[in-house]
Amino acid sequence: MKEVLAELEKRRDEARLGGGQRRIDAQHKRGKLTARERIEILLDEGSFEEFDMFKQHRCTEFGMEDSHFPGDGVVAGWGTINGRTVYLFSKDFTVFGGSLSETHAEKIMKIQDMALQNRAPIIGIFDAGGARIQEGVAALGGYGEVFWRNIQASGVIPQISVIMGPCAGGDVYSPAMTDFIFMVRDTSYMFVTGPDVVKTVTNETVTAEELGGASIHTTKSSIADGAFDNDVEALLQIRRLVDYLPMNNQASLPELEVYDDPSRLDESLNTLVPDHPNKPYDMRELILKTVDEQDFFEIQESFAGNIITGFGRVEGRTVGIVANQPMVLAGVLDSDASRKAARFVRFCDCFNIPLVTFVDVPGFLPGTAQEYGGLIKHGAKLLFAYGEATVPKITVITRKAYGGAYDVMSSKHIRGDVNYAWPSAEIAVMGAKGAVEILYRSELGDAEKISERTKDYEDRFANPFVAAERGYIDEVIMPQSTRMRISRALAMLRTKNQQMPWRKHDNIPL
């Protein structure tokens, strides 16, 4: 028996070495951790249970019959994050560059099936060069099987992708179908075709970073939801994110013990909105003063800064937050902001996470660039997302709520559950100046009369009371009591059960 046990330990040691010490050293030299080191940081200490440690490819083409490594380039299994079960796979760049083979894909598929069957989140750590060329269509078939499982799991269990090295070709489509993608600055990149292919086909000379680095995907393409400075920071932040998420679409929200009084008043909010209607202020201040212990996990912070999305907690329970940001483009809705917020709203609705919306929006961004870029359809995505969401929806209008953007931002008309307004709220078709110039065009030459008309319009609409008179606003509240009001509304809505008409699925304006 001793010999058998010794043989097992020997085989385990070989498998843990991946592609060997030389390749591990090369990985470290690039500033990257190995697949197993990443798992150790991500999971609770000692909780990782590995599957298929000894699995190897079956390829006999191009000399592959003489090249075998236990595990075949991916480490897969399950463990816990702060005591809650998660499934995961981590691609091992030291083995065939982490490339996907038929058996490599089978390991991922097994973990995907187990995660879905047991209704627990799945995390994929990517550091790989795409399909294994030597296997041809067998590798492509493996990709297709992985993709299909991503689709099956969508909206059922949270799926998180962490790009920690190259992610090219077929490898990019699995992360693209997951709920969140995070990258590491300077060491990770994603693209369908690499710089060499781009040079050959289009004659463009571009670096991997310029083509698909974290800076591109967090600011321009919106593919990635965030980027971190190194592997360790990325993995620790993923642990933090998982704490906000339920296990699946039928599980209750995680609830943490909290010492922040839900009835806390904050008098500084009474002066947050400036007296001048065009002067900006930072909406993040309101968010941080509303959530528990100023703990806010922002999603897509570097993209479409005119809208803020992220997770916080109120009374220890997760909420999704969407907020216009007056500091960027006056908080206007454009195509990018609409897509960003719509995606986030739909995620929250999938997993029964209540939505809190802070509104200060002067409308949709005008101009040919926006119209040619499909603003109408992108804006409709956000409208559709809010309208179809059946989770508790609480809205607070702090200042401007103009035009169609008022309707879109979780208004009472698209079934916002509780809609509050601060006394500084202005709910109107448009700002006073523009409205007067249309209503009293014939009087434009008389500055005194126009000034008088403008004041009349402001007196009529530069307040929340017309909307409140019609029941479109449930209550005009003191800014200092925002946290208390939201906390009470969330408690009241905890048993909300809204049913939509049966359908195979909706047809959101993609």
SVG drawing of the C-alpha trace seen along z (x, -y; Angstrom):
<svg xmlns="http://www.w3.org/2000/svg" viewBox="-53 -94 66 96">
<polyline fill="none" stroke="black" stroke-width="0.4" points="0.0,0.0 2.9,-2.4 4.1,-2.1 0.6,-2.9 0.3,-6.0 3.8,-7.1 2.9,-6.7 -0.2,-8.9 1.8,-11.6 4.3,-11.5 1.6,-11.8 0.0,-14.7 3.3,-16.5 3.8,-16.2 0.4,-17.5 0.8,-20.5 4.0,-21.4 1.9,-22.0 4.4,-22.6 7.4,-22.4 9.4,-24.8 11.0,-26.6 7.6,-27.6 6.4,-28.5 9.4,-30.8 8.6,-32.4 5.0,-33.0 6.2,-34.8 8.7,-36.8 5.8,-38.2 4.2,-39.4 1.6,-36.6 0.7,-33.9 0.2,-30.3 -3.3,-28.7 -3.0,-27.0 -1.6,-30.1 -4.6,-32.1 -7.0,-29.5 -5.3,-29.6 -5.8,-33.3 -9.4,-33.3 -10.8,-30.5 -10.9,-30.1 -7.8,-28.5 -7.8,-24.7 -11.3,-24.6 -10.3,-23.7 -11.4,-20.2 -9.9,-19.5 -11.4,-17.3 -9.7,-15.5 -6.1,-16.3 -4.7,-13.5 -6.8,-13.9 -4.7,-14.1 -5.4,-14.8 -5.9,-12.0 -4.4,-13.7 -1.9,-11.7 -1.4,-14.2 1.7,-16.4 3.8,-14.6 1.3,-15.2 1.4,-11.5 4.8,-12.2 3.8,-15.3 1.5,-14.8 1.0,-16.8 -1.4,-15.8 -4.5,-18.1 -4.0,-19.2 -3.8,-22.9 -6.7,-23.7 -7.2,-23.3 -10.9,-22.7 -12.9,-22.0 -14.9,-23.7 -14.3,-25.5 -15.7,-28.2 -15.5,-32.0 -16.3,-33.2 -18.0,-29.8 -20.2,-29.8 -19.7,-27.2 -18.4,-28.3 -17.2,-26.2 -14.2,-27.4 -11.7,-26.5 -8.3,-28.2 -6.4,-27.9 -2.7,-27.0 -0.6,-28.9 2.5,-26.7 0.8,-23.7 0.5,-24.2 -0.1,-27.9 -3.4,-27.1 -4.8,-26.2 -8.1,-24.3 -8.2,-20.7 -11.1,-18.3 -10.3,-16.9 -9.4,-20.4 -13.0,-21.4 -14.4,-18.3 -13.0,-19.4 -14.6,-22.8 -17.9,-21.3 -18.0,-19.0 -17.6,-21.9 -20.2,-23.9 -22.7,-21.1 -22.0,-20.7 -22.4,-24.4 -25.7,-24.5 -27.0,-21.3 -26.1,-22.4 -27.1,-26.1 -23.8,-27.8 -21.8,-30.5 -19.0,-29.6 -15.8,-31.6 -13.5,-31.1 -9.9,-32.3 -8.5,-32.8 -4.8,-32.8 -4.6,-31.0 -3.8,-31.2 -7.1,-29.9 -7.8,-26.5 -5.1,-23.9 -4.2,-23.9 -3.1,-20.3 -6.6,-19.1 -8.5,-21.1 -12.3,-20.6 -12.2,-18.5 -11.0,-21.7 -13.7,-23.8 -16.3,-21.2 -15.2,-21.6 -15.6,-25.4 -19.1,-24.9 -20.0,-22.7 -18.7,-25.2 -20.6,-28.1 -23.8,-26.1 -23.4,-25.6 -22.8,-29.4 -26.1,-30.0 -27.9,-27.4 -26.5,-28.9 -27.3,-32.5 -29.8,-34.0 -29.7,-30.9 -26.3,-31.1 -23.9,-34.0 -21.0,-33.6 -17.8,-35.5 -14.8,-35.6 -11.4,-36.9 -8.9,-37.6 -5.4,-37.2 -3.3,-36.8 -4.0,-36.3 -7.6,-35.5 -7.9,-35.1 -9.9,-33.5 -12.7,-31.1 -11.6,-31.8 -13.2,-35.3 -16.8,-34.1 -17.3,-32.2 -16.4,-35.2 -18.5,-37.4 -21.6,-35.4 -20.9,-35.5 -22.3,-38.2 -19.1,-39.9 -15.6,-40.2 -12.6,-41.6 -9.1,-42.1 -5.6,-42.8 -3.8,-45.9 -0.7,-45.4 -0.8,-41.5 -4.2,-40.6 -5.8,-41.2 -8.8,-39.9 -9.3,-39.9 -10.9,-37.7 -7.8,-38.0 -4.3,-39.0 -2.1,-41.8 -0.3,-39.6 -3.6,-38.6 -4.8,-42.2 -1.5,-43.3 -1.9,-40.7 -5.6,-41.3 -6.0,-45.1 -2.4,-46.3 -2.8,-47.9 0.1,-47.8 -1.2,-47.5 0.1,-46.1 -1.7,-43.5 -2.4,-46.2 -3.8,-48.7 -5.9,-46.0 -7.4,-44.4 -5.8,-45.5 -7.6,-46.3 -7.5,-50.1 -9.4,-49.4 -12.0,-47.1 -12.8,-49.1 -13.0,-52.5 -13.9,-52.0 -15.5,-48.7 -17.2,-48.1 -16.3,-44.4 -14.7,-44.4 -16.5,-45.5 -13.3,-46.5 -9.5,-46.3 -7.1,-45.8 -3.4,-46.4 -2.2,-42.8 -3.4,-39.3 -3.7,-39.4 -5.9,-42.6 -8.1,-41.2 -8.8,-37.9 -9.4,-39.7 -11.9,-42.0 -13.7,-39.0 -14.1,-37.6 -15.7,-40.9 -18.0,-40.8 -19.2,-37.2 -20.2,-38.4 -22.9,-40.6 -24.4,-37.9 -27.0,-35.3 -26.1,-31.6 -28.7,-31.4 -31.8,-32.9 -34.0,-31.3 -31.8,-31.8 -32.3,-34.5 -30.0,-37.5 -26.8,-37.2 -27.4,-39.1 -24.5,-40.4 -24.5,-41.6 -24.4,-45.4 -23.8,-48.0 -24.9,-51.0 -28.3,-52.4 -30.8,-52.1 -32.6,-55.1 -29.4,-57.2 -30.0,-60.8 -27.3,-62.7 -27.8,-66.5 -25.0,-67.1 -27.3,-65.8 -29.5,-68.8 -26.9,-70.9 -25.6,-68.3 -27.6,-69.8 -26.2,-73.3 -28.5,-76.3 -27.6,-76.8 -29.3,-74.3 -26.4,-73.8 -23.7,-73.4 -22.6,-69.7 -22.2,-67.7 -20.9,-64.1 -23.7,-61.6 -21.3,-59.1 -21.5,-61.1 -25.2,-60.4 -24.6,-56.7 -21.9,-56.3 -24.0,-58.1 -27.0,-55.8 -25.5,-52.3 -24.3,-50.5 -20.9,-51.7 -20.1,-53.5 -19.3,-50.1 -20.0,-50.3 -18.7,-47.9 -18.9,-49.8 -19.3,-48.1 -17.8,-49.6 -16.5,-52.6 -14.3,-53.7 -17.0,-53.4 -19.9,-55.9 -19.1,-57.9 -22.4,-59.8 -24.1,-56.9 -23.0,-54.9 -23.9,-51.2 -22.8,-48.9 -23.7,-47.0 -24.2,-48.2 -26.1,-47.0 -29.0,-48.4 -29.6,-46.7 -27.0,-44.1 -28.9,-43.0 -27.6,-43.5 -29.1,-46.2 -28.2,-47.2 -27.7,-51.0 -28.1,-53.0 -27.5,-56.7 -27.0,-59.6 -23.7,-61.4 -24.0,-65.2 -20.2,-65.4 -19.9,-63.8 -21.9,-65.3 -24.4,-66.7 -25.6,-63.1 -27.2,-63.0 -28.3,-59.6 -26.4,-58.6 -26.0,-55.3 -23.1,-54.0 -24.8,-55.0 -28.1,-53.4 -26.4,-50.1 -24.3,-50.0 -27.3,-50.6 -29.6,-48.3 -27.2,-45.3 -26.8,-46.0 -30.6,-46.3 -31.2,-43.0 -28.6,-41.2 -30.2,-42.5 -33.6,-41.4 -32.3,-37.9 -31.1,-37.4 -33.8,-39.2 -31.6,-42.0 -33.7,-45.1 -32.9,-48.3 -32.3,-51.7 -32.2,-54.5 -30.9,-58.1 -32.1,-60.5 -30.6,-63.7 -31.0,-63.6 -31.4,-66.5 -32.5,-64.2 -30.9,-62.2 -27.8,-63.5 -28.6,-65.3 -26.5,-65.2 -25.9,-63.4 -23.3,-61.1 -25.8,-59.8 -28.6,-59.4 -26.5,-57.7 -25.2,-55.4 -28.6,-54.2 -29.5,-56.2 -33.2,-55.5 -32.7,-51.7 -30.0,-52.0 -32.2,-54.2 -35.1,-51.8 -32.9,-49.0 -32.8,-50.8 -36.5,-51.6 -37.2,-47.9 -34.9,-46.7 -36.6,-48.8 -40.0,-48.0 -39.5,-44.2 -37.8,-44.1 -40.1,-42.7 -37.7,-43.2 -38.4,-45.9 -37.6,-49.3 -37.1,-52.4 -36.4,-55.8 -35.2,-59.0 -35.2,-62.2 -32.7,-64.6 -32.8,-67.4 -33.6,-67.2 -35.9,-64.6 -36.5,-66.0 -38.3,-64.6 -38.3,-61.0 -35.3,-60.4 -37.7,-61.0 -39.9,-58.1 -36.9,-55.8 -35.2,-56.2 -37.5,-53.8 -40.5,-56.2 -43.9,-55.3 -45.2,-54.8 -43.0,-51.8 -43.9,-50.4 -41.4,-51.9 -42.7,-50.7 -41.7,-53.6 -40.8,-56.9 -39.4,-59.7 -38.3,-63.2 -36.2,-65.7 -37.6,-69.3 -35.0,-70.3 -36.4,-68.0 -37.5,-69.4 -39.8,-67.2 -40.7,-68.7 -40.5,-68.1 -37.4,-70.2 -35.5,-73.0 -37.2,-76.4 -35.1,-78.3 -35.7,-75.8 -39.4,-75.5 -40.0,-79.3 -38.2,-79.7 -40.6,-77.3 -43.8,-78.4 -43.2,-82.1 -41.3,-82.3 -43.0,-85.5 -41.8,-87.3 -38.1,-86.4 -37.1,-90.0 -38.4,-91.2 -35.8,-90.2 -37.9,-91.4 -40.9,-89.5 -38.9,-86.3 -37.3,-86.6 -40.8,-86.9 -42.0,-83.9 -39.0,-81.8 -39.6,-82.6 -43.3,-81.6 -42.2,-78.3 -39.7,-77.6 -42.3,-78.4 -44.6,-75.9 -42.2,-73.0 -38.9,-73.5 -40.3,-71.6 -41.7,-68.1 -45.2,-69.1 -47.0,-68.9 -45.9,-65.3 -46.7,-64.6 -50.2,-66.1 -50.8,-63.5 -49.4,-60.6 -46.4,-60.2 -44.2,-60.8 -45.2,-59.0 -43.6,-61.4 -41.4,-64.5 -38.7,-63.7 -36.0,-65.5 -32.6,-64.7 -31.2,-63.9 -33.7,-61.0 -32.9,-59.3 -31.3,-56.2 -34.1,-55.8 -36.8,-56.0 -35.0,-53.6 -34.5,-51.2 -38.1,-51.2 -39.3,-50.9 -37.0,-47.9 -38.4,-46.2 -42.0,-46.9 -41.2,-45.4 -39.4,-42.3 -42.4,-40.1 -43.2,-41.7 -44.4,-39.2 -45.1,-40.7 -46.0,-38.3 -45.5,-39.1 -47.6,-37.5 -46.3,-34.1 -43.9,-34.2 -41.1,-32.1 -38.8,-35.1 -39.0,-38.8 -37.5,-40.5 -35.5,-43.3 -34.3,-45.9 -30.8,-44.6"/>
</svg>
